[in-house]
């Protein structure tokens, strides 16, 4: 008895783009978390620092990290839905992040 396997169909370009965008967004969320924590650290010891600011920034950073994990999980789930034997898409480089202060000009 001869068994034939069907060749894996390539992943649609639209789906690959969505996966790449999810991964890029995850990297951005990780960057936001780092920036929030850096801001919290820079407030440490300042006289005018509100007592709630550092814990609030830490919670926001944790939420960003959770979101980043969820975005990566969604990207991986899309890959697994495409079937076995299909090539994994190459990761795109994230666009440079413009600091919020540069947007005000």
C-alpha positions, 0 to 999 in steps of 0.5 A: 500500500502506498500512501501519499502525503499532500504537500503543505500549502504555503502560508498566505502572505496576508497571514504572514504579515499579520504574524509579523505585525503581532510580533512587532507590536509585542516588541513595542510593548516590551519597549514601553514596559522598559521605558515605564520602569526607567521613568519610575526609577528616575523619579526615585528620591525626588522631593516632588514625586507623588507616592503613587507614581512608582507603583502605578508605573510598575503596574503599567509596565507589568500590563505591557509585558503581559500584553507582549506575551499575549501578542507573541502567543497569538502569533504562535497560535496563527502559525500552528493553525497553518498546519504542519510542515509549513515554513515559519515566516521570517521576523520583521525588524521593528520600526524605530520608536520615537520618544514621546517628547519628539512628537510635541514639536 
